[in-house]
Amino acid sequence: NSGIVSYYTNITLGDSLFSVMIDTGSSDLWVAARTVSGANNTGVSSDVTYDIGGVQGPVQTAHLEFAGYIVPDQAFILVTPSDVNPAGQGLIGLGPNVGSQVHLAMKQRPAGDAVLDRIFRQTPSTPNFITTLLSRSDDPDEKFPGDITVGEIVPGYENITNQVKVNVTTLPTSLAGDQHWQVLLDPNGIIGPNGQPVNVSTQVATTSNKKQLTTFFDTGFTYPQVPKSVADALYSGFEGAVYQNISGLGPIWTLPCDIEVNITFNIGGQSYPIHPLDATLDVGITDDNGKNSCIGAFQPSIAPDPDYDMILGMAFLRNVYLLVNFGDFVDGSTSRADPYVQLLSTTNDTAAAHSDFVNVRLNGSWFSRHKTAVIIAGAVGGGLLLLGIAAGIVSSVHKRNRASGSGFISAGPSYRPLHDPAP
């Protein structure tokens, strides 16, 4: 966990150790290095474009060790080190193989398969799913700085397998390169700070119910991307909220850091509250009066796409334990199983979440503000009511097919995660 703006895992490639960003929003492995000892050239090159930036370079193959698995001759892009992509770092794509640019450059031969496809194909006994558990704290003493698993469940979170299976919506073959782990939100799938559903309409032409937005889950995207109208609904109603262009972030909502924003998403008939410390983020900016300002984490989309409406990135994923089952998305699979997603909420105790917000943003005193706006926000689905501080705003900066952490601002104070013990 690097300042809650990116999450990394270690891999061994050839004879070298690399720290790579985990990214469910893309499908390729790349590392920044002059050379990788023991690697072999394939004679082809490839590139990956993200919403912010991209990489390119020769495709090589090398012995890979990742998450306890060994993959011989794994294809990857060798990227020239730079200030943006320092030597020893990289990115591992965990998305569907159909989105792999390396696989395409290798003429869709099995040798060019993405890492997870290679693992699932060479060890058929491995259940073909992954899970991620992202933390909020950058404290190395935390029990869960973050977890990623392949084919197994994080101990204590076994209840994930009892959660509703939400089908991944499949794109037509002509659009397969844009396939992600995308699902439909429920109608009235976003509950705003006033406890009421946010009015939405999908831009995805194939969606039959226009009140259902398509979203996908992206561990490589710091700030979730939502339609501008949704961002406005979440943040514009609060005193001090300003929609402005922030250097390095773009046009976003900002608001006083002592305003608490409560948001809930409904997916598969289940409710997923967002911790107020994830609804707005302290990235070290100040307003014209020198007062600390936060950004709305759910930002207006940088580049709207006709295939989906939203990207639920890290600020959402810190509130759930995510399981992605690949189904028959594995290259060469003979299974007819459809891929699906399961989510286990890790922000169930809204009273504790409010207490965390008070301790971090209000220095432990809920009445520290000279003017306190109080709202009643429904805890949707649990029938509970949360008495909270109203607030809002949104902002915009991310990566669609997912880039590394370049251009991100370091986050504010650390605090205890809510997922210990497991729900």
N, C-alpha and C positions, 0 to 999 in steps of 0.2 A: 504494500500500500504506500504509494508515493504521494503524500499530501492530499489524499482523496481525489486526485485528478487522473490517476492511472494506477493500474495494478499489474505487477510483474511476477513471473515465475522463472526459475533457473532451468536451463537445458544444457546438455552437452552435445556439441556438434563437432564431429571429427575428434580432435584432441583438445578442444577449447570449450570453456564455460561462457555462456551468454545469459544475460538477463533480458527476457523478452516480455513485452506487453501481451496480456491475454485479451483476445479480441473475438467475441462471438459474431461480430458484424462483418468480418471478412474471412477469407479462406486460404491465405497463403502465408508461408513462413519466409521471413527474411532476416538477415543479420548484417550489422555494419562491421566490416573488418577489411583489412588489406588482403589477407588470405585466410583460409580455413585449412589448417593442417589435416591432411588425409582426404581432402575433398577432390572430386573429379569433375571436370568440365563436361557439359552435355552438348556444347556447340550452339545452344540457343540462348536468347535473352528474353526477359519479360519485364513488365512494369505493373505497378498497382497504383491506382489513383484514389485518393481519399477526399473527403469534403475539404480538408485542409491539407494541402501538400500531396506527396506521393513518393514512390521510390522506383528505381529501375536498376538493372544490372544483369550480369550473366547468370544463368541458371546452372547451379552445381548440385552434386549429390554427395552426401556424407553420412556416416554412422550417427544416428540420433538417439539420445537418451532423454526421455520426457515422462514425467509422472509415473515412474517405475517401469516404463516400457522401453524396449530397445527396437529401433527401426533401422534396418540396414539400407544404405543408399537412399536416404530421404532427399527429395528435391527441395531446393531453397534458392532464393535470390541473394546474391552477394552484393551488398550495397557499399559504396565508397563512404567511409566515415566522414562526418561533417559536424558542425556545431549543432545542427538540428538532430542528427542521428549519430551520437558518439560511438566510437569503437567499443565493442563488447555488449552493445544493446541490440534490440531488434523487436520483432512482433511475430506472434504465432496466431494465425487465423484459425478459428474454431467453427467457422460457418460451413454451409453445405458445399460439397466438392464441386457442384455445378458452377459455383461462383469463383473458382480458382483460375487466376490468370496463368499461373505456372502450368496447370493441367492443360489449359488451352494451348500454351506455347509448345508443350510436349505432345501436341496432337492427340490429346485425351488418352494417351497410353497410361496403363496402370503405374508406370514408373513416375509419372507426374502427379499422382494423387496427393491430396492434402494429408497432413499428419494423421488426423483422426481416421480417415479412410484407410490409410496404411495399417494402423493399429487394429481396426475392426476386421480388416480382411485377413491379416496374417494370424490373428488369434480369434477365430470365430466363437470361442467360448466366452470371450469378454462381452458382457452386455453393452450394446451400442448406444450408450448414453453418457453425457457429461453433466456435472453439476458445478455451480459456482456459488460461493458465499463471500460477499464483499463486506469489509468492515468500514467503520467511520474513522477509527483512530489510527494515527501513525505511530503509536507507542509500541516499541518492540516487546514490551512486557505483556501485551494483550494476549489472551488465550487464543483468539481467532484474528490474527492480522489479515486473514483472508484465506480461502481454500478453493482449490479447483481439483476435481476428481474425474477420472475416466473409468466408467463401469462400476463405480462403488459410491456409497452414500457416506457423507460425513457423519461420524458417530454422534448419536443424540438427535439426529435429524431424520430418522427413519420414517417419520410420518409423512414425508414428502411423497412417498409412493401411494399414499391413501388420498392424495389431493386429486381434484378433477383434472382429467386429461383434456387439454385444450389443443385442438387440431391446428397444425401449421398449415396455413393456406398456401397452395402450390400455384406458382405462376405458369403460364403457358410456355411451351418449349422455346418459342421465339424470344422469351424474356428471361430464360433460365439463368442468365448471368447476373441478374438482379435478385435472385432468390435469397431470402434471409430466413431467420427463425421468426416469422411473422404470424400474428394471430389477430383475431377480431376482438375488440373491446365489446362489452355488453352495450345495448342501447342505454342511454343515460350512463355511460361508462366513466364519466369524470364528474366527481362531486367537488364543487368549489368551496371556498372559505365560508360562504354563507349557508352551507349545508344543502344547497340546491344543485341539481344537475346542470352542467354547462351545456348550452345549446350548441350542437355540432352537426356537421354534414360532411360525409366523406367525399374525397376527390377521386376515389378508386372506382372506376366505371363499372367493374364487375360485381361490386358489392350490392346485394339485393336490398338490404335495409340501410338506407342512407344515413341513419342515425348511429351506425356502427363504424367506428374508425378502425383502420388497419394500423397496427404498430408492430415493431420488431424489437428484440432485446439485444442490446449492444454493450458488452463489457468494455469496449474500447472507446466509448463516447462519453465524455465527462458530463455534459449537460444534456438532458433529454430535449429533443426537438418536438415542438407541438405547433399546430396552426396558430397564426398570429391572433385569431379571435379567441382561442383557448388561453393563450398567455395573457391577453387583456382581461379576460374574465377572472383569472386567478389572482392578478396583481394590481389592476388599475384602480380598484375601489378603495385602496388604503391611503390614509393621509401621508403625504410625503413621497408617494410613488411617482417616479419620473421615467418616461421612456426616452432613452438617450443612447448615443453612440459611444461606447467605451473602447478605447484603444486596445487591440488584442482580443476583444470579445465581439465587437460589432454592435448593432442596435439591440438593446436589451432593456428590460425593466430593472430599475434599482429602487430600493426603499430602505428606510431606517432599519438597522440590524435588530432593534428591540421589538420589532413587530412580528408576531407569530402567525404563520400562514398554515392552515390545515387543509389538506387535499387528500382525496381518496379515489382510487381507480377500481373499477369493477370489471373483472375478467372471468369468464366461465362461471358466472353466478356467485363468485366469491369477491369479497372486498379486501383491498390492500391499502391501508392507510399509509401515508408518507410522513415520516418523522419530520417535525417542523425544522430541525436542523439540516434536513435535506431539501426542504421546500425553498429555502433561501440560503445562500452561501456567503460567508465573509471572506472576501478575496483581497482585503486590504485597500479598499478605495474609500474616499471621503467625498462629502457633498460640498457645496459652495461655502458652507459655514464651518467646514472642518470637522463635521460630525461623521462618524463611521457609517458607511452605507454598505448594504448587502445587495447581491444580485439575485433575481429570481432564477432558480435553477432550471425551471421548465421554460425554455426559451423559444421565441419565434423561429420557425424553421429557416435554416440558411438557404437550402436549395430544395423547395418542394418537389416531390416526385410523384408521378401518376400511379405508381404501384403501391404506395403506402402513405399514410397521413402523419405518422408520428414515429419517433425513435425513442424508446425508453432505455436510456443509458444508465450510468452509474448512480445518479441521484435517486432513481427509482429502484435499481437493483440492490442497493444497500438495505432495502426494506423487505426483501424476499430471499428465500433460498430457491435457486433456479435449477430445474432439471430439464435438459433437452434430450429427447429420444430421437435418434436419427432415422428410425424406421427403415424404409426402403430408399432413403437418400444416399446410402452407402453405395459407392460406385461398384457395379457388377452384382449388386444384391439381387437374390431371387425371391426375397421376401415381398409380400404384398402389404405389409404393415405400413400405415400412414405415420409420418413423423408427428410428434406432439410435444407439448410443453407442460410441465407441472410447476406450480408455484406454492411455496409455503411462506405465509406472512411471518416476518420477524419483528414487526412493529405492532403488536397486538395491544400492549398496555399503553393506551393513549395518555393516561394520567402520568405514567413514568416518563413518557416522551415529553409531555408538557414540563415536567420537573427538570428534565435534562435541558430544555430550552431556557428555562428560567436561570439555571445554574451557569450555563455557558454564555448566554447573550445578555442576561440581566444581572449578572454577578450575584445570583442567588436570591434576589429580591424582586418578586413579581410587581411590586408597587414602585419600582425605581423610576419609572417614567413619570414625567410631569403630567402628561396627558395619556391616559390609558384607554384604548378602545377595546371593549369587551364584546365578544360574540358567543353565541351558542352554535357549535358545529356538530352535526350528527355524526356518530361514529359508524353509520351505514352498515347494516348487516348485523351488528352486534346489539343494536337497540340502545346503546349507551350514548350519553351526551357528554361532550367535552367542553368545559368552560375554558376558553382560551383567549389569547390576545390576537386581535385581528391584524392582518397585514398583507402586503402583496407586492409583486413585481416579477417581470421575467427578463431573460436575457438570451443572447444567442452567440454560440461559438461551439463548434464541434467538428465532427468528422463523420461523413456518411459511410462510405465503404471503409471508414475508420482510419485515422492517421495516428501517429504517435503523439506524445504529450507536448509538442512544440507550441509555444505561444500561450501556454496556460499559466495562470497566476497561482502562486502557492496559497493554500487555504489557511483558515484561521485555527483556533485552538482545538486541541484534541479532547476526547471524552470517551467514557466507557461505552462499548457497543451494547445494544439491547438484546443481542442474540446469545447471551450467556446468562443463564442456562438456555438450552434450546427450547423453542415453543412446544 
